[in-house]
Amino acid sequence: MNLFFHLLTTFIPRDQRKTKHFFSLVLIFKDEAPYLREWIEYHLLLGADHFYLYQNNSTDNYLSVIQPYIEKELITLVEWPEYPGQYSAYLNWYKTFRNETRWVSFIDIDEFICPISDTTLQEVMSRYEKYPVVLTYWKLFGTNGNLMHNTGIPVIEQYTNCRPKLFTEGKIIYNTYFDAASEFISMHYLEIKWHCIKIPPVNTFKKFIIWELHRVNKKNQPYIQLNHYWSKAFECWKKKYEKGSIEKGIKYKDFDFFKRLEFACTSTDHTIWRFLTLLKLRLKE
């Protein structure tokens, strides 16, 4: 089956339209002002060239943070009050903005795309040029023992304690030259359609994900991972839990869930620190 899909992606004719942007990010957010600038500057450093931000009932000073980027036409801001509103926001993006960008990923404010050896998203995506959808696996990070988050230190510097292995879930990077197979635009899994055939995503090891089987190939390194700072400090987790899930519209991932993840963080990962000095220079500007 994998061989069939590999051959199919070689021969499928591709839409070669020109797009305004090469790599864009879609984010739905609520009360995330302290974290927006680092998240934006980090991904600009990697080569992302546009952000579609869906504002979901924030009461903080988010606009003062992102206004300079709006003026530079780096951000398209959409007011999106629905709750839960994550999937409807993604569908709105697909119907409204899809043709503006070549590649897109639907990630959250606590997720940072992390190339393993390459230094730009352009380099990374050249390795997956022929694939319609790539699933980047999470590297899950814990609190590093912090009860309170230090707003004077970047997120990617404060939290290095993590699970030792990649998690078999993550977020997709979608090649918009292909049509989605349905109107349910999921950030975790997306099939594309070609005539009557549905093509699943590949993972970062270039293995098609079929029947929820996640296979690796030691000959192919993943090239990229998604650093997921899902809790940050303990107080950050508490606020996140009380805010509820924009995806599900409920409170979940409770204290028992928090403890299970925290106890699993028995390793460290500093891969993203390769970008830390350049990020700090950008944040000083």
Secondary structure as GFF3:
##gff-version 3
##sequence-region A 1 285
A	DSSP	alpha_helix	2	11	.	.	.	ID=ss1
A	DSSP	beta_strand	21	29	.	.	.	ID=ss2
A	DSSP	alpha_helix	33	46	.	.	.	ID=ss3
A	DSSP	beta_strand	50	55	.	.	.	ID=ss4
A	DSSP	alpha_helix	62	71	.	.	.	ID=ss5
A	DSSP	beta_strand	75	79	.	.	.	ID=ss6
A	DSSP	alpha_helix	86	97	.	.	.	ID=ss7
A	DSSP	three_ten_helix	98	100	.	.	.	ID=ss8
A	DSSP	beta_strand	101	106	.	.	.	ID=ss9
A	DSSP	beta_strand	111	115	.	.	.	ID=ss10
A	DSSP	alpha_helix	121	126	.	.	.	ID=ss11
A	DSSP	beta_strand	133	140	.	.	.	ID=ss12
A	DSSP	alpha_helix	155	158	.	.	.	ID=ss13
A	DSSP	beta_strand	161	162	.	.	.	ID=ss14
A	DSSP	beta_strand	167	175	.	.	.	ID=ss15
A	DSSP	beta_strand	179	180	.	.	.	ID=ss16
A	DSSP	beta_strand	192	194	.	.	.	ID=ss17
A	DSSP	beta_strand	197	199	.	.	.	ID=ss18
A	DSSP	beta_strand	202	203	.	.	.	ID=ss19
A	DSSP	beta_strand	224	228	.	.	.	ID=ss20
A	DSSP	alpha_helix	234	243	.	.	.	ID=ss21
A	DSSP	alpha_helix	255	264	.	.	.	ID=ss22
A	DSSP	beta_strand	267	268	.	.	.	ID=ss23
A	DSSP	three_ten_helix	271	275	.	.	.	ID=ss24
A	DSSP	alpha_helix	276	284	.	.	.	ID=ss25
###
